[in-house]
Amino acid sequence: MRKLLANLVQRACTVEPGEAPILEGEHGAVVDALARTLLALGELEMDDADAVAMEPAAFAGELRRAAPEATQYLSGDGTALYGSLLELSCLHILNFFTQRSTFIPHTLVKQTRRLHQINARLDRVIDLIPDRSAEETEFRDRYGHYVVNTYSRLRLFGVDDFGERERNEWPLDMTYLSLEVVDVAEERVSVTRDPIGGFSWARECGQTDGVRRVEQAFAGRNRIFVRGPAGCGKTTLIQWLAVTAARNDFPQELSHFNGRVPFVLMLRHLIRDAYALPQPGEFLARMGMPRAAPPGWVEHLLDTRRAILLIDGVDEVPIARRDEVLTWLRQLMMTWDDIPYVITARPDSVPEGWLRPHGFDEFALRQMGREDVRTFIGKWHDAMCSTYENDEQREEVDEHRQLLLDTVFSNPDLARLAMNPLMCALVCALNHARRGYVPGGRKELYSAALSMLLGRRDRERGMGSPESLSIGEGQQIALLQKIAYYLVVNGETETEQDTAIRLIRDVLPDMPSVAGPERAIGVLRYLLRRSGVLREPGAGLLDFIHRTFQDYLAAKEAVERRDFGLLARNAEDDQWHDVIRMAFGHASPIECALLLEKLLQRADARRPGRRSRQQRLTLLAASCLEHTVELDGSLRREVKRRTEELIPPGTMEDAEQLAKSGSVLLGLLPQNLASLNAETVPCVVRAASLVGGDLALHYLGKFSGHRLLSVRAELAAAWDRFDSEEYARTVLCDGFFIVDVKSVEQAMAAQYVSKDAMFRLYGPAGETALGYLPVDHVRKLHLTHTEELDELHHKVADGQLGRFRALQELHLIGFDASDCAELRGLGTVRRLSLAPREATGNILKSSYLPQQLFYLDVAGSMVPTGLEMLTSLREVSLNGSCLTPDGWAALAAAAPLDRLNLRLNSVSESMLHSRPVKALAVTMNVTGGPIELDVFREWEVTRQLIVHCSDDVQPDIFDNLNERNDLYVEITGKNGTFVWGEPPLR
C-alpha cells in the first residue's frame, strides 16, 4: 500500500508544470499520513453499504476522525495535498466495494428494511398532521395573485396627468427605488480602533454610522421598525416587501423572508370608527380580500412560521389609541414570536425605543442623496416617456429631464425638497408641466401642484365635465379644504363618503355658482373623478392621495377660519406638526405673529413635563420660521433666542429637529468650534448637513480635518447631500475619512479628497465607480464583494487593481483566498485586510500576497501560511481560534513581529503546544473559555501582553509568570483591569 501511495503522491506533484504543491522533502510525510489514515479502515464500525451511502468526502472524514494524529507533522500545503489524495483514494475504495459479489444482495436487504422503517415513521407523522386539502394550496396561489395585483402598482405623482392615455398606476418594478436607512442603534458609534489593533473591518470598515441600503440593513433581521417623514417612501417599502414575498423573489440578503406569505395591515384602515384591531382570522377581510380563506388558514401559516406581518402607519393612529396598537402587537408577538414583523411610523409619532424592549431593530429612512435623486428623476421621466407614442413628445420629455437634472441642485431650497421621494415627484411633474420652471418653496410647490391637478389638466385637454358641473379651481380647493380639515380635527386619514357628502351639502349654499345642496353627491363624484387629489380606497370610503395634501389643505382652512387657538392646543400632537408649519405659509404677517405667540405661550404653560414640552414646541416654532414670508422682528428674535438655548443639540434626534428650521439655523450654530464637546460636535455637523445649501457647505468646511473620528464619519456620510466636487474640495480635503463612493460623479471628485482617506465601494454603484477613481490619488481602498457583484469579483481576481499605482492599503471583504492570487503584483501595498465570504477555512498562501507587506489582517477562518517569506511583515491580526498546529507553526516561523493581534474563543491546546511566536507586543481578545498565560513563559521575545476577556479575571492568573520579570501584562475582564510587571519604555 505504501508503494501505491508513494506513486500517487509523486504523480500528484508532477502532473502539472509550475510550482509543486509541496516541497520534495515532504513527500514521505504525506505518504505516511495517508497510510496511517487508510489503515484505520479496520476500525470503522460500518459495512460496505453504509460506506457507499456516505459519498467519498464524508467517508474520508470518518477515516480522518479514526486517525486524528495522522497529519500532525504536515505543513499547511502538505495537509491540503493529503486531503485531496485521501478523498480520491476513498472514491476508488467505495467503487471497489460496489463491485464485490455480496454488495448488491446485502444492500437490497438493508434498503428494504430502511424503507419499511421510513414508511412506518411517515405514517405516524401523517397521522399527527391535520389534513390540508388542495383547496388551501389553490387559495394560497389566489391570495398571492391578489397581493401582487393589489400592491405591485404605484401612483407615480404627476405622470398620469399628461400622457396620451389614461394610466393612474405604474409597475412597482419600474418605479421602485431602494433607499438608504440608518440603524438607530449604530449611528452614534464613532470610528474607533479595534481593541486588538487595526480597524474593526467586521463592522464595515469601522464607519459604524449604520447607513445601508434597505436590503443590506434588513439582512437576517426579523423585527424591524422603520421611521420616516411624510412622503419618504415608507408605504412604498411595505408594498415592495409584500409583492416580493408573494413572488418568493427576495435577493440573497433577505432570503430569510422567502417562502413566507405576506399580510399587509394598513393601520389607517384598521382603526376606522371604533373597530377593534383584527385578529389573524380577520386579516384578509380587513385587507380587502374578497374571498374568505379556508378555516384556520392564516393561523396555520403563523404557527408554521410561514408568514410575514407588514404593518404600516403607526403615526396615522390617533394618540389615544396608540397604546391599544402596542397591546395588540404584544399579543401577536407573544403568540407568534418567530415570524418577521416590519412596522412603519413617522419620526415623532412614538417615543424613541418604543419597540426596542420587544426585540425590534429601529431604522430611520434617510433622505435621498444626489445620486438617488438623479435615479428617481430618471425613473419618473422613463415612466412619462412610456405614456407617449409620439417620438417628438418623448424627445420633449427627455429635454425636460435634462433641464431638471441640470438645475435641481442649483437652488438649495429646491434641492432640499427633492431629497424626499414625494416632493421629488412633484418637482418632476411641475418641471414637465411648466417646461423647465419649478417653484422653489414648499407652499408654492403644493399650490402649483394643486393648480395643475385641479384646473390645468382638463382645460389643456379641452375636456368637459362628465357630471355636467363646472367647478372652478378655487371652488374645488374650498371644498377639499373642508374635507381635509374634518379629517385632521378628528384624527383620521379616511372617512365615509356619506360624511363628505354632508360636509359638501353644508357649504354648497355659499357656492350657488357650483350647484345646489341637492347635488352634493354629484359634486363629490366630480372631486373623486376629476380632482386627482381624492381617491376611493374602499367601497364607500375616501381619502387624499397623500397625507401631505390633506395637511396642506387643512392648514389653509384653519387659517381662513382663524383657528389659531386650535392649532396651538394641538401643537404637542405629532399629527398636527406639518399642518402647523404649513399654516404659517398660508397666514398673513399679522396672523403668523398671532399663531407664533400662542405657540410660545403654550410652551411656557406650567404643566408636568414643562422642560421637554418647551424644547419640542420651541423646535416646532423654529421650523415654522422658514415658512413665513414676513414676521414681526421682535418675535423672530425671541424664537431665535429660545432656539439658541437648545444649541448645540445634544442628540442626533435634536439635530434632525433643529434642521427643520432651515437656513435660519446656520446663523445660530456655534462659530467657535473649541466651545463644543466631543458629544455635541457630531450632532452639530448632522444638523448643518441636513439643512444643506452653500451656507451649510461653508460652515461644514470649518470641521475639515477635525480630530474626532466621529465628526469625520458624519462629514463623510453627508457627501451625497452636496455637489460632489465642491464638497470634496471644501470638507473632505484634509485628514482621514472613510467615504462611500456611490456614483461616478463622486469617483471623479475623489482626486480632491484627502489622500489619507479610505474609499469604500460596494453595491452596483460602487462597482461602476471603481473604474473612475483616480489611479494616482487613491492610497486606501475598501471593496466589499456580494453575490450580485460578479464583475467586482473578476476585477480583483484578474489583477485589475494593479492600475492603482499609489495604493498602500487594501481591504477586501467577501473575497476568498483564491480571489487573492493576483494580489502579489500590487507592489505598493503595505497594509492588507482580508475577510472571506464563507465561514469555512481558506488556506492563504504567502505567495499570493504583496511581498513587501508590513501589516496583515485576516478575519474569519482564513489561515495564512508561509509567513516567513514576508520578511517586511511587522504586524499580524487574525483569528487564533482557527489556527491548527500547522498554522501556529507558520506564525512562529514568521520574521520577528512588532505586534500580534489575536481573536480567540479561548486559549487552545494547539496554541499551548506551539513553538513560541516572535512578537514584541501581543494583544488578545478572548470571547469565552479560561485564560491560560503559561504559554507566554516560552515567548521570550514578547515584552507586552494586553488581554481583553469576556469573563472575570482570576486572582491567581499571574502565578505562572514569576520567571518573566521582563514581561508587562494587562488583563481587562468583567471584574476590572489587572496589571503585572512594569510597562515597557516607549
N, C-alpha and C positions, 0 to 999 in steps of 0.2 A: 504494500500500500504506500509506503514511504517513497518507493521508486516512482510510482504513478503520480504521487503528489508533487515530487520534485520536478518531473517532466511538465506537469500542469503549471507550476509556478514559473518555470523557465519560459514556457510558451507565452504566458501572460505578460512577461516582462520584455519580450522581444517581438510580439506580434505587430506592433505599430512603431514606425520610426519616430524619433524625437526623444524627449526626456522619459526615462523609465519610471514606473510608478514607485519603485523603492530602490534603495541602494543595493548593489550586488551582495554586499556583506550580510544583508538581512534575509536573503533567500532561505537559508536553512532555518531561521527562526520562524518564518511563515509556514514552512513545511511541517515543523514540529507542532505548531499551534493547530494546523489543520488535522494532523494525525491524532493528536490528543482529543480533539473535538469529535472526530468520526468514530474513534474507539468507544465513545460514550453511547453509541447505538445500543449496546447490550444492556445499558442501564435504564433505557426508556421502557415504561410500562404501557406499551401500546402494540397493537398488531398491524399488519400491512394495511388493512382497510382504514384504520384510524390515521395512519401516517399519510396515506394518499389523500385523504379528505382534507388534510391541513394545508395543502399547497406548499411549494418549496420554501418560500420565505418564512412561513410560520414553523415549518419543520426545522429549518436552520436555527430559528430562535430557540426551539426546545433543546436542540443539541448544545447550543451555547450556554443555556442555563444548566445543563448537565455537566459542563466542563468550564466553569466560570473563570478558572485561573489560566486558561489556555493562552490568552493574549497579554498576559501581564508584562512580558518582555518586549512587546512590539511597539514600534513608533506609531505616530498617528497615520502615516502613509501605509505602514505595514498592516495596521488594523483594518484600514479601508480595503486593501487588496485581499486580506484574509476573508472579510465579509463577503466580497463579491465571489470569490472562488468557493467558499462554503455553500453559498446559495446555488451555484452552478452544480456542485457535486450533489447536493440534495435533489436537484432536478433529475439527474441521471439515476440516483438511488431509487427515487419514487417510481420512475419509469420501469426500473428493473423489477420492483415489487409487483407492478401490474402484469408483468409477463409470466409470473410464476403460475403453475398449473392450479394451485389451490386458491388463487386470489379471487377469481370470479365466483365460484360456488360460495366461498366464505362471505364475500361481500354481499351477495344476493340474500343470504340468510340474515345477515346483520341489517341490511336495508329494510327487509320485510318487517323485522321486529321493531325497528325505529318508526316505520310508517304506522304500525299499529299503535305505538305509544303516542305519536303525534296526533293521530286521529282521535284517540281517546281524550287527550288533553283539549283538543279543539272542540270536541263535543261538550266538554264541561264549560269551556269559555263561552260557547254559543248559548248555552242554557242560561248563563248569567247576563247576557246582553239582551236588552229589550228589542223587539222586532222593529226595525226601521225600514219601512217599506220603500218601494220605488217612488212612491208619491213624494217622500221627503227629498229624495235626490232631484226629482223633477222640480220641486218647489225651490230648492237652493239655486238651481240654474235660472229659474224665472226671477228669483229675487236678485241674483247677480246682474241680470239684464236690466232690472228696474233701477238698481243703484247706478249702473253705468249710464243709462239713458237719462236719469234724473240729475246726476252730478257731473257728467262729463262735458257740460257746456257752460260757458261763462258769458255774461253780458259784458262785452268789451266796450266801455262807455264811449259814445260818440260815433263809432264806426257805422252803426245801423242808421244813423241819421243822414247819411249822404249817399249810400250806394244805390245802384240802379234797381236792385231787387230787395225786397223786404227780408231782413235777416237780423233777428234780435239777439241771437246767441251764437257762440263760436266754440269750436272744439277745444277742450282743455289742453290737448296735446299741442295745439298750435299756439296757444297764448300763455301757458303756464311758465312762470319764471321762478326757479328755485332761489329763494332769498337766503340771506345770512341771518343767523341768530347768535345771541351772546348767552353763554352759560352763566347765569347769575352767580352760581357758586364759585366760578373760577375767575370772574372778571377782576376781582380785587387782588388776585395773587400777582405779585410782580415778578420780573425776570430775575431769577436768583441762581446762584451756583448750587449744583447738586452737592449734598453732604459728602459724597465720595469723590468729589473732584470732577471738573469738567461740567458741561451743561447737562441738564436733565432732558435728554432727547426723547425719552419715553413719554414726556409730557409736551410733545410737539415743539421741540427745539427751544424750550424754556419760555416762549412767549405765551404764557397761560392767560391771555385775555379772553379765552373761551370763544372767539369768533370763528364760526364754521358755517358751511352750507348746511341746510336742514338735513340732508341725507347723512352727512358725517356726524352731525351733532346728535341725532336721534339713534345712532347705531347702538344696538344692544340695550336700549332703554325701554322700559315697559310702562313707566308712569311719567307723563310729560305734561307740563303746564306751560303754555305759551302766552306771553303778554305782548300787546302791541296796540298802538293808537289806531284811531279810525282810518280805514282805507289802506292799511299796511299789508293786507293780504291774509288775515287770519282765517276767514271763511274759505278763501280760495285754497289755502293749505289743507283745511279739513276736506274739501271736495277732492283734492288730488289724492289724499290718503285713502278716501273711500273708494274712488274709482280704481286706484292701483291695487288695493286689497281685493276688490271684486274681480279684477283681471288676474290676480295672483302674479303680479309682474313688478314687484319691488326690486330695486337694484341691490347689489351684493351687500351694501352696508345695512340695509333694512330687511334682509332676508328673513329675520325672525318674525316679521309681520306677514309673510306669505303663508297661504293656507288658512287664513283667518277670514271670517265673514264680518264685514263692517256694519255697524249700526250708527247712523248719523242722527244725533239728538240736538236739534237747534233749540236752545233754551227759550228764545223769544217766542217760539211756537208752543212750547210745553207749558208755559206759565199763564196762558190765556185764561182770563177770568179767575175763577178760584179753583181751577183744576189741580188735583194733586199730581205730583211728579210721577211719571209712569214706572211701573214695574216691568220686568222683561217681557211678560206676555202682552204688554200694551205697546212695546216699542214700534212695531210695524205700523199699527194704526196711527200712531202719533207722527210717524214719518210720512204718512200719506199713501202707504202701500194699499192698493185697492183690494188685494186678495188676502184672505186670512191664512196664516201658517198652520201646518198640522199641529195638533195639540202638543205642547211642551217642546216645540222645535227650538225656540230661542234659548230656553233654559238648558236644553241638551248641548247646544253649542257652547254656552258659557261653562257648563260643567266639564266639558271635554277640552277646554282651553282652545277652542277654535273660533273665538270671536275677538273683535277689537271695538272698543267703545270710543266714538269720536263726538265730543260734547263741546258745542260752540256757543260762546256768548254769555259768560257769567255776568258781564257788565250790563247786559240787557235785562237782567232780573232786577226788579225793584229792591232797594236796600233791605226793606222789611222782610223779604223772602230769601235773602242770600244764606242765612243760617239754615233755612229749610233745604236749600240746594246742597249745602255741606253735609247735612244729616243724611240726605238721600245718597250722596256719593259715598259716605262712610258705610252705609248699609250695603251698597253694591260691592264695595271693596272688601268688606268683611266676609261676604258670601262668596265672591269670586275674586280672590286676591292675586291670581296668577295669570290674568289676561292683560293686554295692553290698554291703557287709558290715555287719550290725548284730549286736553281741555284748554280752551282759549278764553281770554278776557282782555279788557283794556287795562292799561297800567295802574290806574288809581282805583279800580273797582273793588279790590280786596287788599288786605294788608300784605306786605312782603312776607313770604314764607307761609302763606295761607294753607298750602297743601304739603309743605315740607314734612310735617310730622307724619304724614301718610306715605312717605317714601317717594314723593314726586321730585323730579329734576325740573328746575324752573329755567325757562329760556325767555329772552326778550328779542322780538323781531327787530332787526336792525334796519335803519334807513337804507334805501338803495344807494350804492356807491355810483360813481360816474359811469363805470363800465356797465353796471346793471341798468342805469337809466338809458344808456345808449341801446342796450339789448332790448329793453322794453319798448322804446320808440321804434326800433326796427320791427318788432313783432306787431305792434299796433298798425304800422303802415303796410306791413305784409298782409294783414287781415283786410285792411282797406282796399289794397290792390285786388284782392280776390273777389271784391264785390263788383268790380268793373270788368266789362268785356271789351271796352274800347282802349286801344293802345295809347291814344292821346291822353285819356284820363289817367291811365296808370303812370304815364310819364309825369303828369302834373302832381300825382301823389308823391312820386319819388323826388320831385323838386321841393315839395313842402317838407318831406322827410329831411332832406339835406339842409334846408333853411333852418329847421328846428335844431338839428344836430350842431349847426354852426353857431347858434345863438343862445341855446338853453343855459349855458354856463356863464354867459357874459353878464347876465343880470343876476346878482346874488339872491334877491328875493325869489325870482322865478326858479333858480337852481335849487333853492331850498324846498320849494313846493314840489318840484319834480322828483324829489327823492322819496315821495310817497306814491305807491302804485296808482291809487285812485286819482290823486292830483296830477300825476303824470299823464294818465289817460285824458283828463280834462284839458291839459295843456296841448296834447296831440290833437284833440278834437277841435279846439278853438284855433290852433295854428292852421289846421286844414280849412276850417270854415272861413277864416279871415285872411287866407292866403299869405301866411307868414307873420301875422301880427298876433301877439298874445299879451293880454293884460298881466301886470306883474303882481298885484296884491291878491290876497286870498278872497276878500269880499268881491273885488272886481272880477275875479275868475269865476266865482259862483254865479254872480249876476249875469255875466256873459254866457255862461253855460245854460242857465235857465232861459235866457232870451233865445238862445239857439234852439233849445228843445221845445219851447212853448210857442214860438211865433215863426221864426225864420224857416223852419223845415217845411211847413205847409205852404207858406207864402211863396218860397222859392220854387216849389214844385207845382204851384198853381192848383193845389188840391182844395176842394171844398170840404165842408163838414158832413160826414155821413149821418149825423144826428140832426141835420138841418138847424144847427145852432151856430152862432157866430160869437165866440168868446175871445176877447182881446187878451193880449199878453198880460197886461196889468190886472185884468179881472181874474184870469187864471191864477196868478200869483196870490191875489187876495183870498181866493177860495182855498188854495193849497195851504196858505198860512193858517187858516182856521183848523184844518185837519192836523197839521203838524203841531200846532200849539196844544190842541187837545191831547195828542199822544204824549208830548213831553210832560205836561202838567200831571197826567195820570200815570206817568212812569211806564208807558207802553211803547212798543215799536210796531205794532199792528193792531187793527181794530176791525170790528164787524162793519160791513158796508152799510148796514142799516143805521149805524151811528153816524157815519159820514154823511148819509142822506139827510139825517136830521140837522146836522151842522150846516149843510148847504141850504136846506129849506129855511133855516133861521136867517140866513144872510141874504137870500135872493130878493126879499122885498127892498133892500137897499141897492139892488142892481137891476133896475127894471129893464135896462137895455139888453140884459142877458136872457132872462126868462122869468116867468112867474114861479112861485113856490111849488106849484103842482108839477113842474118839470125838473124837480131836484134829481130824480132818478136818471133822466137823460143827461143832465149836467155831469153827474158822477161818471156815467158811462163815457162821456166825452173826455173827461180828465184821465180816465183809465186807458182809453184807447189812443188818445192823441197827444197827451202832455209829454209822455216819455219819462215822467217823474214818479208817477204812481204805478203800482203793479198789483196783481192779484195772486198772492202766494198760495191761496187755497179757496175752495168754494165759499163764497160769501164774505171773504176777507180782503183787506187791502193793506199795503204798507208802501213806504218810499223805496226807490231803487237802491238807495244807500242811506244809512243813518245820518251822514253828513248833510244831505239835502234837507232832511227833516229838521236838524238842529238849526241850519241856516234860516229856514222859513219860520220856524218857531221864534227865533231871535227877532226877526223882523216884526212879527206880530206882537211880541212882548213890548218892543219899543213903541210901536204905534199905539198900544194900549197904555203905555207909561206904567207898566207893571214892574217898576224898578225894585220895589219892596219885595215882591215875589222872587225876583232873580236873586237878590241879596240873601233872602231867607234860605234859598236852596243852594247857596254857594259851597256848602260843605258836602253836597251830593255830587259825586264824580260825573253822574249822568247829565248834570247841568253845566259842566265846565265849558264845553265847546259852545253851548248856547250863550253863555255869558260873554265869552270872548267875542263871538260874532255880533252880539248886541251892541258892543262898543263900535263896531264897524257901521252899523245902521244908525246909531244915535247922533244927534247934533252935539256941538260942543257943550251946550248947557246940560243936555241930558247925560252926556258922558260924565260930567262933573258930578251930577246928582247920583248916578249909579256908583261911581267910584267912592263917593263919601259914604254911601250906605254899606259898601263892602268893607271899608276901613272901620266903620262903626261896629259892624258885625265881628270883625277881627278883635276889636277891643273889648267886646262884651265879657263880663266876668262870669264865666261858667266853667265847669270841670273841663280839664284838658285845654285850658286857655292858651298855653305856650305853643303846643303843636298846632292848634287851630290858627293862631296868629301867623305862624310860619306858612301854613298851607294857603291861607287867604291872601297873605302878602305876596306870595309867589303867583297866585292867580291874578291879583291886581297888576303885578309887574308884567305878566304875559299879555294883559289886556292893553297895555300902553301901545304896543305895536299896531293895534287895530284902530287906534284913534288918529284922526286927521288933525284935529285941533283940540287942545285941552288947556285949562287954566294952569298957568305956570306954577303956582304955589302947590297945587295938587300933584302935579308931575314931580316936583321936587320932594314932596312928602313921601310919595311911593318910592322914589329912588333912595331916600334916606332910610326907609324901612328895609328896602331890599339890601342896602349896603350892610345892614346888621346881620344879614344871612350870608354875607360873603366874607371869606371864601366858603364855598359849600363843603360840608363835612363828609358827605357820602355821594356816591355816583347817582343815586336817586335824586338827591337835592340838585346836583349838577344838571341833570336832564330837565328837571322842572324849571330851573333858572334859565336854561337855554330857550325855553318857550317865550321868554320876554323879548327875544330877538336882539337886534343890533344895539339896543339901549344897554344891554348887559355889558358889552365890551368896554364901555366907558366907566363901568363900576368895578370891574375886576382889578385886583391889585397890580400896580405897575412895579412895585418893589418886590421882586421875587424872593429876596432874602427874608422877607417877613412871613413867608409861607413855611409850614412844617411839612414833614415827609408824607403825612396822611392826606393833606389837603391839596398838594400840588397836582397830583394826577386828576383830582376832581375838577380843578380849575381848567386844566387842559381839556378835559372832556366837555365842559360847558362851552368853552370858546370854540372848539372844533364843531360842535353841533350847531352853533349859530351860523358858521360859515361866512363866506364872502371875503373881500380883500382886507377889511379891517381885522377880521379874525386871523387871516393868514399872517398879517404883520405882527399881531400880538403873539401868535404861536412861535414866530421866529425868535422871540426873546428866550424861549426854552431850548433852542438848539444847543446841543452839547451839554445838556443838564446832567448832573452827576447821578441822579436817581434812575435806575433801570426801569422802575415802574412808570416814570414820566416818559421815558423814551418809548416804552411799549404803547402808551396812549398816543404819542405823536405818530408812531408808525401806523397804528390802526386807523388814523384819520386821513391817511394819504389819499384814499379814493374819494374823499369828500371835496377835494380841491383839484385845481389844474395840476396835472402830474409834474410837469417841468417846473412850474413856479414853486410848488410845494417842496420839491426836491432841492431846488436852489436855496430856498429861504429857511426851511425847517430841518430837513434831513441831511444837511451838508456837513455836519460836524458831530463826531462821536460814534459810539457803537449803537446800531439799531438792528432789530430783526424785522425785516419788511417783507410782506407778502406781495409778490408780483402777480397781479391778476389780469393784466391786459398788455397788449403790445405797446400802448402808449406809456405805461409805467416802465416797461422794459427799456424803451428808448430813452426815457428820462433817467434811467439808473446811472448814467455817466455823471450826473450831478449829485448823486447821493454819496455820502461819506464812504471813503474807501475801507473804513473799518466795519461797514455794515454787512450783515448776513442777509443774502437774498434767498427767500424761501418760496419754492414753487410747488404747487400741487393742483390737481384737477385739470380739466381740459384747457382752461385759460392759461394755467401755468405751463402746460406742455407747449402751447403755441408760443408763449412769451419767451421760452428758453432760447429760441433761435434769434431773438432780437436783443439779448443782453450784450452790452459792450465787452468784448473778449479781453481787452487790455485793462479793464477797470475792475472787474469782479474778482475779489480776493477770497470771499467766503460764500459758499453755495450750499443750499439745503434742498434736497429733492425727495419727495415722497411718492412712491410708486403704489398705485392701486390697480385692481384687476382691469379697470377700464382704460388704463394708460399704457397700453402695449407699446406705443410709439416711444414714450419716455424710457421705458424699459430697454428698447432696442438702442436708443441713443447712448445709453450708458454701456450696454454690453458691447456695442460696436466701437467703443472708444471715441465717441464724438465730443467728449468733454475735453479732449486734448487741445481743442482750439482756444480754451480759456488760458491764455499764456501767463496771466498774473495769479492764477488760482493757488491759494495757500492752504485753505481749509475746506474740507468737503464732508458733507453729512448725507448719507444715503439711508432712507427709511423704507422698508418693504422690499429690499433687494436681497436676493440670495447670494451665497458665496460665488456661484458660477457666473453671476452677472458682473462680478468684480474682476474678472480675468484680465481685462484691458486697463485696469487702473495703474498697472505698473508703468505705463507710459506717461503718467502725469508727473513729470519731473519736478514741478514746483510745489506740489502738495506736501505740507509738513504735518498737518493735523487731519486725521481721518476718523469719522464715526460711522459705524455700520449697525443697522438693526434689521435682522432678517424678517421676511414676510411670514414664515411658518414658525411654529414653536419647536419643530423637530430640529435636531442638531445639524449643523453645517460645518465641514472642515474648511477652514480658511487658511490657504497656503500663503506663506510669506512671499512666494514667488509671484503672487497676484498683485502685490501691493507696491506702491512707490517706495523705492529703496532708501530714500532719504527721510523717511517718516520720523518725526520727533514725538508725536502723540498718537495713540491708537485707542479708540473707544469701541468695544464690541459688546452689543446688547444681546438679549435673548440667550439662545443656547448655542450660538456660533462659537466654535473653538479654534483659536489661532494655533498654527504650528510653524516650526522653523523660524521662531523669533530671533534666534541667534544670528540669522543672516541680515537682520535690520540693525546695522551697527550704530545708526544715529538715534535709535529709539531710546527715549528717556522717561516716558510716562505711558502707562497702560491702564485702561479701565475695562473690566469685564465681569461676567457673571461667574464667580468662582464655584458656585454650586454645580455648574455643568461641566467642570473640568474633570476629566479622567486622570488616572495616574500619568498617562502619556501627555495630557495637557499640562499638568503641573511640571512634568519633566521639561517640556518645551519652554515653559515660563522660566524655569530655573536656569536653562541654557542661554537665556537672553543676556544681552550686554547689561552691565550694571545700570539700574534704573534710578532716577531721582525720586519717582513716586509710583506706587502701585495702588490702584483703587479697586476694591473687590466688593461685589454684591453677593451676599451669601444667605442661604436659608439657615445654615449652621456650619460650624467648623467640621468638615467631613473627614472621614478616615483617610481618603486619598490625599488630603492636604496634610494631615498629621504625619503621614509616612512618605511625603515627597522630599525631594532634595531641597535644600534651602534656596530661597529666591533672593537674588541680589538686588535689594531695593532700599534706598536710604530712608524713605518715608512710606508708610503703609496706612491706608485708610480703609476701614471695613464698615459696611452697612449690613448688619445681621438682623434678619427679619424673624427669626424663630430658632428654637433649639438652644442648647447650652453653649456658652463661650469657653473655649479652651485656649489658653495662652502658652501652653507647653511648647508648641511648635516653634515659637519665636525665640526660644533659647538657642536654637540652632541657626537662626537667621542672623548671622554675625554682622552682616553689613548694615542691617536696619538700625536706625538711631531714633526713630519716632514712629509710634503706633497710635492712631486715632480710631476709636471704635464707637459706632452708634448702634445700639441694640434695642429691640422691642420689649425685652424682659427686664426684670430687676437685676442689678449688678450684685453678685455675691461678695460678701466681705473678704473671703479668702482668695479672691481672684488673682492676686499678685504673688501668692505664696511660692510659686514655682519659678519666679523670675529673679531670685536673690543673686544669681550668678551674673545677671545682666545689669551691672551698675551704669553702663553706658547707654541704656535704653530709657526713653521717656514714653510713658503710656497714659493716655487719657480716654476713659470709657464713660459714655453717657447712656444711661438707661432710664427706665421709668422712675426709679428712686433717686435720681440725681446724677451728678458728674463726679467721677473718682479719678485721682491723679496719682501716678507713681513715677518717681525719678525727677530729674531736672530737665527742663526743656532745652533742646539744642540751641546753640548760638546761631542767629540768623546772619 
